[in-house]
Amino acid sequence: MSKQITVRLPDELVEFMDRLVDDNKASSRASVVARAMERERRRELAARDLAILTERGEDPELDGLAAAASGTVLSDLD
């Protein structure tokens, strides 16, 4: 499910989005915005997780997490 919204962006951002579409790096302006919002959501979640880990200190159960995560390919961020 999706919702249609209206946003007002600076000219240079719209021109950047149009270049991405023209260069076949995105299928539409909407896909560029959706991808940017998904990245922002992941950034917010990571910041929240960092705050929790900072507050609680080290957790031995998470020792292998960084090593495992470093091998994860995030192709959707390319």
A tleap script that builds the chain and sets N, CA, C and O, in Angstrom:
source leaprc.protein.ff14SB
mol = sequence {
  NMET SER LYS GLN ILE THR VAL ARG LEU PRO
  ASP GLU LEU VAL GLU PHE MET ASP ARG LEU
  VAL ASP ASP ASN LYS ALA SER SER ARG ALA
  SER VAL VAL ALA ARG ALA MET GLU ARG GLU
  ARG ARG ARG GLU LEU ALA ALA ARG ASP LEU
  ALA ILE LEU THR GLU ARG GLY GLU ASP PRO
  GLU LEU ASP GLY LEU ALA ALA ALA ALA SER
  GLY THR VAL LEU SER ASP LEU CASP
}
set mol.1.N position { 0.842 -1.175 0.000 }
set mol.1.CA position { 0.000 0.000 0.000 }
set mol.1.C position { 0.887 1.238 0.000 }
set mol.1.O position { 1.956 1.244 0.610 }
set mol.2.N position { 0.455 2.251 -0.664 }
set mol.2.CA position { 1.215 3.496 -0.686 }
set mol.2.C position { 0.255 4.670 -0.666 }
set mol.2.O position { -0.930 4.533 -0.967 }
set mol.3.N position { 0.791 5.825 -0.304 }
set mol.3.CA position { 0.014 7.062 -0.278 }
set mol.3.C position { 0.708 8.082 -1.150 }
set mol.3.O position { 1.935 8.143 -1.210 }
set mol.4.N position { -0.082 8.864 -1.809 }
set mol.4.CA position { 0.476 9.950 -2.605 }
set mol.4.C position { 0.552 11.183 -1.730 }
set mol.4.O position { -0.409 11.542 -1.050 }
set mol.5.N position { 1.730 11.838 -1.756 }
set mol.5.CA position { 1.923 13.071 -0.999 }
set mol.5.C position { 2.519 14.124 -1.921 }
set mol.5.O position { 3.000 13.820 -3.012 }
set mol.6.N position { 2.477 15.342 -1.469 }
set mol.6.CA position { 3.092 16.438 -2.212 }
set mol.6.C position { 4.206 17.008 -1.354 }
set mol.6.O position { 4.007 17.290 -0.172 }
set mol.7.N position { 5.372 17.175 -1.948 }
set mol.7.CA position { 6.497 17.774 -1.228 }
set mol.7.C position { 7.067 18.904 -2.069 }
set mol.7.O position { 6.976 18.899 -3.297 }
set mol.8.N position { 7.644 19.855 -1.391 }
set mol.8.CA position { 8.294 20.972 -2.068 }
set mol.8.C position { 9.788 20.841 -1.782 }
set mol.8.O position { 10.208 20.826 -0.624 }
set mol.9.N position { 10.585 20.747 -2.846 }
set mol.9.CA position { 12.032 20.553 -2.710 }
set mol.9.C position { 12.776 21.657 -3.452 }
set mol.9.O position { 12.262 22.229 -4.413 }
set mol.10.N position { 13.986 21.947 -2.996 }
set mol.10.CA position { 14.799 22.935 -3.715 }
set mol.10.C position { 15.094 22.457 -5.138 }
set mol.10.O position { 15.188 21.259 -5.402 }
set mol.11.N position { 15.236 23.417 -6.039 }
set mol.11.CA position { 15.484 23.106 -7.452 }
set mol.11.C position { 16.654 22.152 -7.645 }
set mol.11.O position { 16.580 21.234 -8.462 }
set mol.12.N position { 17.746 22.366 -6.889 }
set mol.12.CA position { 18.931 21.530 -7.091 }
set mol.12.C position { 18.670 20.065 -6.727 }
set mol.12.O position { 19.260 19.169 -7.330 }
set mol.13.N position { 17.800 19.812 -5.754 }
set mol.13.CA position { 17.467 18.414 -5.426 }
set mol.13.C position { 16.608 17.784 -6.516 }
set mol.13.O position { 16.785 16.611 -6.846 }
set mol.14.N position { 15.692 18.545 -7.067 }
set mol.14.CA position { 14.860 18.025 -8.154 }
set mol.14.C position { 15.722 17.749 -9.383 }
set mol.14.O position { 15.539 16.733 -10.054 }
set mol.15.N position { 16.653 18.642 -9.679 }
set mol.15.CA position { 17.562 18.426 -10.804 }
set mol.15.C position { 18.413 17.174 -10.583 }
set mol.15.O position { 18.655 16.412 -11.520 }
set mol.16.N position { 18.866 16.962 -9.344 }
set mol.16.CA position { 19.628 15.768 -9.012 }
set mol.16.C position { 18.778 14.507 -9.229 }
set mol.16.O position { 19.248 13.527 -9.808 }
set mol.17.N position { 17.537 14.544 -8.765 }
set mol.17.CA position { 16.646 13.394 -8.963 }
set mol.17.C position { 16.433 13.131 -10.442 }
set mol.17.O position { 16.446 11.980 -10.879 }
set mol.18.N position { 16.238 14.180 -11.207 }
set mol.18.CA position { 16.018 14.021 -12.647 }
set mol.18.C position { 17.245 13.414 -13.333 }
set mol.18.O position { 17.107 12.608 -14.254 }
set mol.19.N position { 18.440 13.800 -12.886 }
set mol.19.CA position { 19.656 13.198 -13.453 }
set mol.19.C position { 19.728 11.707 -13.136 }
set mol.19.O position { 20.121 10.906 -13.985 }
set mol.20.N position { 19.345 11.333 -11.907 }
set mol.20.CA position { 19.335 9.912 -11.551 }
set mol.20.C position { 18.385 9.130 -12.453 }
set mol.20.O position { 18.703 8.028 -12.900 }
set mol.21.N position { 17.227 9.706 -12.710 }
set mol.21.CA position { 16.247 9.039 -13.581 }
set mol.21.C position { 16.773 8.998 -15.013 }
set mol.21.O position { 16.702 7.958 -15.667 }
set mol.22.N position { 17.300 10.116 -15.503 }
set mol.22.CA position { 17.836 10.171 -16.870 }
set mol.22.C position { 18.986 9.192 -17.082 }
set mol.22.O position { 19.145 8.637 -18.169 }
set mol.23.N position { 19.787 8.983 -16.037 }
set mol.23.CA position { 20.935 8.064 -16.121 }
set mol.23.C position { 20.543 6.623 -15.792 }
set mol.23.O position { 21.405 5.758 -15.632 }
set mol.24.N position { 19.240 6.374 -15.694 }
set mol.24.CA position { 18.721 5.037 -15.365 }
set mol.24.C position { 19.241 4.506 -14.034 }
set mol.24.O position { 19.396 3.298 -13.857 }
set mol.25.N position { 19.505 5.408 -13.108 }
set mol.25.CA position { 19.920 5.003 -11.762 }
set mol.25.C position { 18.714 4.953 -10.829 }
set mol.25.O position { 18.818 4.508 -9.686 }
set mol.26.N position { 17.579 5.411 -11.327 }
set mol.26.CA position { 16.316 5.351 -10.589 }
set mol.26.C position { 15.189 5.291 -11.612 }
set mol.26.O position { 15.313 5.806 -12.723 }
set mol.27.N position { 14.114 4.670 -11.226 }
set mol.27.CA position { 13.011 4.530 -12.176 }
set mol.27.C position { 12.098 5.754 -12.214 }
set mol.27.O position { 11.386 5.973 -13.194 }
set mol.28.N position { 12.120 6.549 -11.142 }
set mol.28.CA position { 11.247 7.730 -11.086 }
set mol.28.C position { 11.688 8.633 -9.941 }
set mol.28.O position { 12.495 8.240 -9.099 }
set mol.29.N position { 11.156 9.830 -9.923 }
set mol.29.CA position { 11.413 10.728 -8.798 }
set mol.29.C position { 10.904 10.090 -7.514 }
set mol.29.O position { 11.561 10.160 -6.475 }
set mol.30.N position { 9.745 9.475 -7.587 }
set mol.30.CA position { 9.166 8.842 -6.400 }
set mol.30.C position { 10.079 7.761 -5.847 }
set mol.30.O position { 10.196 7.617 -4.630 }
set mol.31.N position { 10.726 7.003 -6.716 }
set mol.31.CA position { 11.628 5.952 -6.230 }
set mol.31.C position { 12.851 6.553 -5.545 }
set mol.31.O position { 13.370 5.975 -4.591 }
set mol.32.N position { 13.317 7.708 -6.022 }
set mol.32.CA position { 14.448 8.386 -5.384 }
set mol.32.C position { 14.049 8.835 -3.983 }
set mol.32.O position { 14.800 8.641 -3.027 }
set mol.33.N position { 12.884 9.425 -3.865 }
set mol.33.CA position { 12.408 9.890 -2.560 }
set mol.33.C position { 12.206 8.700 -1.619 }
set mol.33.O position { 12.603 8.761 -0.456 }
set mol.34.N position { 11.595 7.625 -2.109 }
set mol.34.CA position { 11.361 6.449 -1.275 }
set mol.34.C position { 12.680 5.862 -0.788 }
set mol.34.O position { 12.807 5.492 0.379 }
set mol.35.N position { 13.661 5.777 -1.682 }
set mol.35.CA position { 14.968 5.228 -1.311 }
set mol.35.C position { 15.630 6.117 -0.256 }
set mol.35.O position { 16.218 5.609 0.699 }
set mol.36.N position { 15.539 7.429 -0.422 }
set mol.36.CA position { 16.127 8.352 0.550 }
set mol.36.C position { 15.437 8.230 1.906 }
set mol.36.O position { 16.099 8.271 2.943 }
set mol.37.N position { 14.135 8.084 1.905 }
set mol.37.CA position { 13.401 7.952 3.163 }
set mol.37.C position { 13.715 6.630 3.852 }
set mol.37.O position { 13.780 6.571 5.080 }
set mol.38.N position { 13.907 5.581 3.080 }
set mol.38.CA position { 14.273 4.291 3.667 }
set mol.38.C position { 15.653 4.379 4.318 }
set mol.38.O position { 15.866 3.833 5.400 }
set mol.39.N position { 16.574 5.056 3.667 }
set mol.39.CA position { 17.905 5.256 4.259 }
set mol.39.C position { 17.803 6.051 5.550 }
set mol.39.O position { 18.459 5.722 6.539 }
set mol.40.N position { 16.984 7.092 5.546 }
set mol.40.CA position { 16.809 7.918 6.743 }
set mol.40.C position { 16.201 7.099 7.874 }
set mol.40.O position { 16.587 7.245 9.034 }
set mol.41.N position { 15.252 6.242 7.531 }
set mol.41.CA position { 14.644 5.382 8.550 }
set mol.41.C position { 15.701 4.457 9.157 }
set mol.41.O position { 15.764 4.300 10.376 }
set mol.42.N position { 16.529 3.846 8.307 }
set mol.42.CA position { 17.586 2.968 8.817 }
set mol.42.C position { 18.589 3.742 9.668 }
set mol.42.O position { 19.076 3.230 10.676 }
set mol.43.N position { 18.899 4.979 9.265 }
set mol.43.CA position { 19.822 5.806 10.042 }
set mol.43.C position { 19.248 6.097 11.423 }
set mol.43.O position { 19.957 6.010 12.425 }
set mol.44.N position { 17.980 6.439 11.476 }
set mol.44.CA position { 17.309 6.705 12.758 }
set mol.44.C position { 17.309 5.469 13.647 }
set mol.44.O position { 17.567 5.566 14.847 }
set mol.45.N position { 17.021 4.304 13.064 }
set mol.45.CA position { 17.031 3.066 13.840 }
set mol.45.C position { 18.427 2.763 14.368 }
set mol.45.O position { 18.583 2.332 15.510 }
set mol.46.N position { 19.442 2.988 13.538 }
set mol.46.CA position { 20.820 2.751 13.973 }
set mol.46.C position { 21.202 3.707 15.100 }
set mol.46.O position { 21.868 3.304 16.054 }
set mol.47.N position { 20.789 4.960 15.001 }
set mol.47.CA position { 21.078 5.934 16.055 }
set mol.47.C position { 20.385 5.533 17.353 }
set mol.47.O position { 20.959 5.666 18.434 }
set mol.48.N position { 19.161 5.045 17.248 }
set mol.48.CA position { 18.429 4.577 18.434 }
set mol.48.C position { 19.148 3.387 19.057 }
set mol.48.O position { 19.322 3.328 20.274 }
set mol.49.N position { 19.566 2.438 18.218 }
set mol.49.CA position { 20.272 1.262 18.722 }
set mol.49.C position { 21.585 1.669 19.397 }
set mol.49.O position { 21.934 1.131 20.448 }
set mol.50.N position { 22.309 2.611 18.800 }
set mol.50.CA position { 23.559 3.080 19.386 }
set mol.50.C position { 23.310 3.710 20.751 }
set mol.50.O position { 24.067 3.477 21.694 }
set mol.51.N position { 22.252 4.506 20.858 }
set mol.51.CA position { 21.933 5.132 22.145 }
set mol.51.C position { 21.626 4.073 23.205 }
set mol.51.O position { 22.046 4.200 24.356 }
set mol.52.N position { 20.901 3.043 22.816 }
set mol.52.CA position { 20.582 1.958 23.762 }
set mol.52.C position { 21.858 1.250 24.199 }
set mol.52.O position { 22.066 1.011 25.388 }
set mol.53.N position { 22.717 0.914 23.229 }
set mol.53.CA position { 23.961 0.216 23.562 }
set mol.53.C position { 24.883 1.080 24.413 }
set mol.53.O position { 25.552 0.579 25.316 }
set mol.54.N position { 24.917 2.377 24.123 }
set mol.54.CA position { 25.747 3.296 24.899 }
set mol.54.C position { 25.249 3.378 26.333 }
set mol.54.O position { 26.044 3.387 27.273 }
set mol.55.N position { 23.946 3.437 26.498 }
set mol.55.CA position { 23.343 3.541 27.826 }
set mol.55.C position { 23.555 2.264 28.644 }
set mol.55.O position { 23.837 2.331 29.840 }
set mol.56.N position { 23.422 1.135 28.014 }
set mol.56.CA position { 23.483 -0.144 28.736 }
set mol.56.C position { 24.889 -0.721 28.821 }
set mol.56.O position { 25.135 -1.609 29.638 }
set mol.57.N position { 25.795 -0.253 28.019 }
set mol.57.CA position { 27.152 -0.774 28.041 }
set mol.57.C position { 27.283 -2.038 27.199 }
set mol.57.O position { 26.367 -2.423 26.473 }
set mol.58.N position { 28.432 -2.663 27.316 }
set mol.58.CA position { 28.722 -3.842 26.509 }
set mol.58.C position { 27.814 -5.004 26.891 }
set mol.58.O position { 27.421 -5.162 28.047 }
set mol.59.N position { 27.497 -5.808 25.887 }
set mol.59.CA position { 26.670 -6.997 26.079 }
set mol.59.C position { 27.407 -8.176 25.452 }
set mol.59.O position { 27.586 -8.212 24.235 }
set mol.60.N position { 27.832 -9.130 26.258 }
set mol.60.CA position { 28.599 -10.255 25.721 }
set mol.60.C position { 27.847 -11.043 24.646 }
set mol.60.O position { 28.474 -11.681 23.799 }
set mol.61.N position { 26.550 -11.006 24.669 }
set mol.61.CA position { 25.770 -11.729 23.662 }
set mol.61.C position { 25.870 -11.071 22.292 }
set mol.61.O position { 25.530 -11.685 21.281 }
set mol.62.N position { 26.335 -9.826 22.255 }
set mol.62.CA position { 26.436 -9.098 20.989 }
set mol.62.C position { 27.860 -9.043 20.453 }
set mol.62.O position { 28.115 -8.369 19.455 }
set mol.63.N position { 28.799 -9.744 21.102 }
set mol.63.CA position { 30.199 -9.671 20.696 }
set mol.63.C position { 30.409 -10.010 19.223 }
set mol.63.O position { 31.227 -9.367 18.566 }
set mol.64.N position { 29.710 -10.982 18.692 }
set mol.64.CA position { 29.906 -11.390 17.308 }
set mol.64.C position { 29.093 -10.599 16.305 }
set mol.64.O position { 29.220 -10.810 15.099 }
set mol.65.N position { 28.256 -9.687 16.788 }
set mol.65.CA position { 27.353 -8.957 15.895 }
set mol.65.C position { 28.102 -8.087 14.882 }
set mol.65.O position { 27.762 -8.091 13.699 }
set mol.66.N position { 29.099 -7.354 15.323 }
set mol.66.CA position { 29.820 -6.467 14.407 }
set mol.66.C position { 30.506 -7.267 13.306 }
set mol.66.O position { 30.476 -6.882 12.137 }
set mol.67.N position { 31.119 -8.376 13.686 }
set mol.67.CA position { 31.794 -9.208 12.682 }
set mol.67.C position { 30.785 -9.754 11.670 }
set mol.67.O position { 31.050 -9.758 10.468 }
set mol.68.N position { 29.644 -10.209 12.150 }
set mol.68.CA position { 28.624 -10.749 11.248 }
set mol.68.C position { 28.049 -9.647 10.360 }
set mol.68.O position { 27.847 -9.852 9.163 }
set mol.69.N position { 27.788 -8.487 10.944 }
set mol.69.CA position { 27.191 -7.384 10.189 }
set mol.69.C position { 28.159 -6.834 9.143 }
set mol.69.O position { 27.735 -6.375 8.083 }
set mol.70.N position { 29.443 -6.880 9.436 }
set mol.70.CA position { 30.403 -6.329 8.479 }
set mol.70.C position { 30.442 -7.121 7.181 }
set mol.70.O position { 30.902 -6.611 6.159 }
set mol.71.N position { 29.971 -8.346 7.210 }
set mol.71.CA position { 29.923 -9.161 5.986 }
set mol.71.C position { 28.623 -9.065 5.258 }
set mol.71.O position { 28.447 -9.720 4.232 }
set mol.72.N position { 27.684 -8.258 5.756 }
set mol.72.CA position { 26.378 -8.125 5.129 }
set mol.72.C position { 26.444 -7.136 3.981 }
set mol.72.O position { 26.881 -5.997 4.151 }
set mol.73.N position { 26.010 -7.576 2.817 }
set mol.73.CA position { 25.997 -6.716 1.640 }
set mol.73.C position { 24.686 -5.937 1.631 }
set mol.73.O position { 23.606 -6.520 1.730 }
set mol.74.N position { 24.787 -4.626 1.512 }
set mol.74.CA position { 23.613 -3.759 1.468 }
set mol.74.C position { 23.493 -3.178 0.070 }
set mol.74.O position { 23.682 -1.978 -0.130 }
set mol.75.N position { 23.179 -4.024 -0.890 }
set mol.75.CA position { 23.144 -3.607 -2.286 }
set mol.75.C position { 22.102 -2.537 -2.565 }
set mol.75.O position { 22.230 -1.791 -3.536 }
set mol.76.N position { 21.072 -2.447 -1.729 }
set mol.76.CA position { 20.056 -1.434 -1.951 }
set mol.76.C position { 20.558 -0.039 -1.609 }
set mol.76.O position { 19.862 0.941 -1.879 }
set mol.77.N position { 21.737 0.078 -1.027 }
set mol.77.CA position { 22.295 1.379 -0.710 }
set mol.77.C position { 23.195 1.911 -1.807 }
set mol.77.O position { 23.680 3.039 -1.718 }
set mol.78.N position { 23.423 1.119 -2.839 }
set mol.78.CA position { 24.284 1.561 -3.934 }
set mol.78.C position { 23.607 2.595 -4.789 }
set mol.78.O position { 24.195 3.075 -5.758 }
savepdb mol mol.pdb
quit
